[in-house]
Amino acid sequence: MTSADPLRPVAPTGSPAAPAAASAPRAGGLGLRGLALAVTVASLALGAAAMALASHAAFERALLTTVDSRLSEVATEVARHVENGLQAGVALEQQRRLLAVMADERSQVPDLSAIRVLDDRGRILFSTNEAEIGEKAGTAVPGAGGLPGAPPWRQVGAVAITYGLPMTGLFGESLGTVTVALPTAAVADQRERFALALALGAVAITLAGGLLAALLLVLLPLPATARLQRLRQRLDALDLATGEARPELPAVSPKERGPALAGALRRFEAWLGPRLADLGEREAEVRRLDETA
């Protein structure tokens, strides 16, 4: 028994309804592929960002280690001259020749902003900036006035990176500290270049991965798309067997989709109700025949 479709008029066999319907799985496949591509690109972007942050942190540690090594050589050379003076019987405060030694060290490393020799109370005894001599150090000196044998230290400020090398006297007493300061601007260019390289690398990884994922999604069929296509083929075969066209919603604007869908459901319910009732009657008739037999 055939009847009119509640959602769309019955399409005769061979009508263009089948080709139009056949395009539906492709649209669904494109939606799934777009979602998979978006998830892939987002994952690649997050992974590249995490790698960039980790690489930047490692670069900062490596950069500070290199700066420490560079400044340590200067501080160690000044401390060696201090020790030679002490062994010659010259007190630290009287070693005026340290000014020439510090000026020579600074000339070999022009990026340095200052080299200072502090006493154990943090007062500047000698400095490449002579106007500072006699003043207190502008930054807190770890271990100043404390126990001897303190380890080297580093302070990273907004203006300069300061490396400190504590000195010990001939009898193991705390003598003072040699500090070497390097402007942060001296390493800013390296940081900016590395940050730019990381950003470009992250973008390149995301774009390359996105293009590769898009190519794979185009070439390889999605399992969900294949299942939808098989389901579509079965529905088409069922339509051909019953001679009825598959219900389809008319093309409407997004604002009209809600009312149109509600009306279509009501018509479908009105269409399905009599058929369910007819099916129930036939089932009851079959049961009566079974009981009679």
Secondary structure in CASP SS format (residue, H / E / C, confidence):
PFRMAT SS
TARGET T0000
AUTHOR 0000-0000-0000
METHOD secondary structure of the structure
MODEL  1
M C 1.00
T C 1.00
S C 1.00
A C 1.00
D C 1.00
P C 1.00
L C 1.00
R C 1.00
P C 1.00
V C 1.00
A C 1.00
P C 1.00
T C 1.00
G C 1.00
S C 1.00
P C 1.00
A H 1.00
A H 1.00
P H 1.00
A H 1.00
A H 1.00
A H 1.00
S C 1.00
A H 1.00
P H 1.00
R H 1.00
A H 1.00
G H 1.00
G H 1.00
L H 1.00
G H 1.00
L H 1.00
R H 1.00
G H 1.00
L H 1.00
A H 1.00
L H 1.00
A H 1.00
V H 1.00
T H 1.00
V H 1.00
A H 1.00
S H 1.00
L H 1.00
A H 1.00
L H 1.00
G H 1.00
A H 1.00
A H 1.00
A H 1.00
M H 1.00
A H 1.00
L H 1.00
A H 1.00
S H 1.00
H H 1.00
A H 1.00
A H 1.00
F H 1.00
E H 1.00
R H 1.00
A H 1.00
L H 1.00
L H 1.00
T H 1.00
T H 1.00
V H 1.00
D H 1.00
S H 1.00
R H 1.00
L H 1.00
S H 1.00
E H 1.00
V H 1.00
A H 1.00
T H 1.00
E H 1.00
V H 1.00
A H 1.00
R H 1.00
H H 1.00
V H 1.00
E H 1.00
N H 1.00
G H 1.00
L H 1.00
Q H 1.00
A C 1.00
G C 1.00
V C 1.00
A C 1.00
L H 1.00
E H 1.00
Q H 1.00
Q C 1.00
R C 1.00
R C 1.00
L H 1.00
L H 1.00
A H 1.00
V H 1.00
M H 1.00
A H 1.00
D H 1.00
E H 1.00
R H 1.00
S H 1.00
Q H 1.00
V C 1.00
P C 1.00
D C 1.00
L C 1.00
S C 1.00
A E 1.00
I E 1.00
R E 1.00
V E 1.00
L E 1.00
D E 1.00
D C 1.00
R C 1.00
G C 1.00
R E 1.00
I E 1.00
L E 1.00
F E 1.00
S E 1.00
T C 1.00
N C 1.00
E H 1.00
A H 1.00
E H 1.00
I C 1.00
G C 1.00
E C 1.00
K E 1.00
A C 1.00
G C 1.00
T C 1.00
A C 1.00
V C 1.00
P C 1.00
G C 1.00
A C 1.00
G C 1.00
G C 1.00
L C 1.00
P C 1.00
G C 1.00
A C 1.00
P C 1.00
P C 1.00
W E 1.00
R E 1.00
Q E 1.00
V E 1.00
G C 1.00
A C 1.00
V C 1.00
A E 1.00
I E 1.00
T E 1.00
Y E 1.00
G E 1.00
L E 1.00
P E 1.00
M E 1.00
T E 1.00
G C 1.00
L C 1.00
F C 1.00
G C 1.00
E C 1.00
S E 1.00
L E 1.00
G E 1.00
T E 1.00
V E 1.00
T E 1.00
V E 1.00
A E 1.00
L E 1.00
P E 1.00
T C 1.00
A H 1.00
A H 1.00
V H 1.00
A H 1.00
D H 1.00
Q H 1.00
R H 1.00
E H 1.00
R H 1.00
F H 1.00
A H 1.00
L H 1.00
A H 1.00
L H 1.00
A H 1.00
L H 1.00
G H 1.00
A H 1.00
V H 1.00
A H 1.00
I H 1.00
T H 1.00
L H 1.00
A H 1.00
G H 1.00
G H 1.00
L H 1.00
L H 1.00
A H 1.00
A H 1.00
L H 1.00
L H 1.00
L H 1.00
V H 1.00
L H 1.00
L C 1.00
P C 1.00
L C 1.00
P H 1.00
A H 1.00
T H 1.00
A H 1.00
R H 1.00
L H 1.00
Q H 1.00
R H 1.00
L H 1.00
R H 1.00
Q H 1.00
R H 1.00
L H 1.00
D H 1.00
A H 1.00
L H 1.00
D H 1.00
L H 1.00
A H 1.00
T H 1.00
G C 1.00
E C 1.00
A C 1.00
R C 1.00
P C 1.00
E C 1.00
L C 1.00
P C 1.00
A C 1.00
V C 1.00
S C 1.00
P H 1.00
K H 1.00
E H 1.00
R H 1.00
G H 1.00
P H 1.00
A H 1.00
L H 1.00
A H 1.00
G H 1.00
A H 1.00
L H 1.00
R H 1.00
R H 1.00
F H 1.00
E H 1.00
A H 1.00
W H 1.00
L H 1.00
G H 1.00
P H 1.00
R H 1.00
L H 1.00
A H 1.00
D H 1.00
L H 1.00
G H 1.00
E H 1.00
R H 1.00
E H 1.00
A H 1.00
E H 1.00
V H 1.00
R H 1.00
R H 1.00
L H 1.00
D H 1.00
E H 1.00
T H 1.00
A C 1.00
END
